Amino acid sequence: MPLSDSEIRAFQATDKRQKASCGDSLYLVVEPAQKGGGKSFIAKTRFPPGRQGKWVEVRIGKYGRGVGRMSLKQAKDEWRVIRAWSQENGRDPRDRKREAKDALVEQATLTTFEQACEAYLTSWSGANEKGKREYRNILWNQVLQEFGAETPVEHLSWDYRHPNGKTSREWFVEFIGKTRNRAPSTAEKMIFCLKGTFDCAVHRGWVKRGQHPAQNLTSPAERKQRVAATQSYKHLKWDEFPGFFETYNANAPNGDLITRGALLLILLTGARVAAVAGLRWSEVDEEQSVLRIPSDRMKTWTPGEVDHLVPLSDPMLDLLERMGKVSGGEEFVFPGRKRGGQAKHLNNSVPNNHLIALGYKDRLQAHGMRSTVRTLGQEVCRFPDLICGLNGGWKIRDKIRGIYDRHDHMEERRAFMTAWSDALLEAGMEIASV
């Protein structure tokens, strides 16, 4: 009768080496007592298969609990995997163990998943200490327990296939799904941590770009945000601009010069509201006739990149000159209320609130002006989308093109800014009305 796990556990060592069947060509080997009486599993089979093949002995692993040891069930499962691999590949079953040993040697030189998680928390995450403690608990107590702390992070690439038969991508999706069923809020935080960890790994060259196993993993909250993002901000058609400027110039709600000037510069440049509201006088380069917006104020840019340059047209320079008479001695071009003696820039919500006061609540939003400039720049000014997009700070979506196309097309973008400003003047924009 094949041994059971309890019988193996109770099996006593003697002064001789013993071997007993566990069924299915799997055997328990018990070393002599004077050699420690260690227990391990081996398997016997013919290779090549059939009567003409020689009997070979395949070491499976040591019996017991703990790291590097296995139960009877685990030994049987391992033997089935080895035998299936041998039959599928027509190779000696002992080769699989040798390859596994070589992989362990290679593994020792590769960055582990635990090291990647540590790098994310210490040098990549912008969370405060409380947040980092929470992320560490999630990564070490759940994620690393599932995928293995010592697993090379390179082996967690999108299409890497693991011994369980799953690719990394399939494994991550399944794991996140199970977590979401029992703890939705934890799953959202887990996705956030995984994305950060693998973004850091890609940045350091540990995982190839495009092989990010956590990319496109979305939580319910993120899916709602994406749906909201696809609903474009309200914007005007070109034939509606004369009426808009008539209302704007009349200034019935009596908006102040700072607010009105910021709103007009957003429309002139097509820059994000935050980039304009937080504009400093030190970022206005009159010599080169450009605005230099730091990358840390560009939503989709990586901090540390070169400044985003916006060419200045004559109407923009006129507008800045008028603003200089009001805020020239301030740090910010569009200053807000000071708090505790500290300089503050205009609140990002103020330009949109002024549009509401003008009666455009359901017709135009300050955030929609960015898309307006890109769209009408093509329709009205006849400039290509590439030029209109680059000027607004959009990144090139084509990864290959983004890597190799370093040209900033400044000459064409300056021509576009001039043409767009002229078009707005023709539609009724009056800088003097600010």
Secondary structure, 3 states (H helix, E strand, C coil): CCCCHHHHHHCCCCCCCEEEEEECCEEEEECCHHHCCCEEEEEEEEECCCCCCEEEEEEEEEECCCCCEECHHHHHHHHHHHHHHHHHHCCCHHHHHHHHHHHHHHHCCCCEHHHHHHHHHHHHCCCCHHHHHHHHHHHHHHHHHHHCCCCEHHHHCCCCECCCCCEHHHHHHHHHHHHHHHCHHHHHHHHHHHHHHHHHHHHCCCCCCCCCCCCCCCCHHHHHHHHHHHCCCCCCCHHHHHHHHHHHHHCCCCCCHHHHHHHHHHHHHCCCHHHHHCCEHHHEECCCCEEEECHHHCCCCCCCCCCEEEECCHHHHHHHHHHHHHHCCCCECCECCCECCECCECCCCHHHHHHHHCCCCCCCCCCHHHHHHHHHHHHCCCCCHHHHHHHHCCCCCCHHHHHHCCCCCHHHHHHHHHHHHHHHHHHCCCHHHC
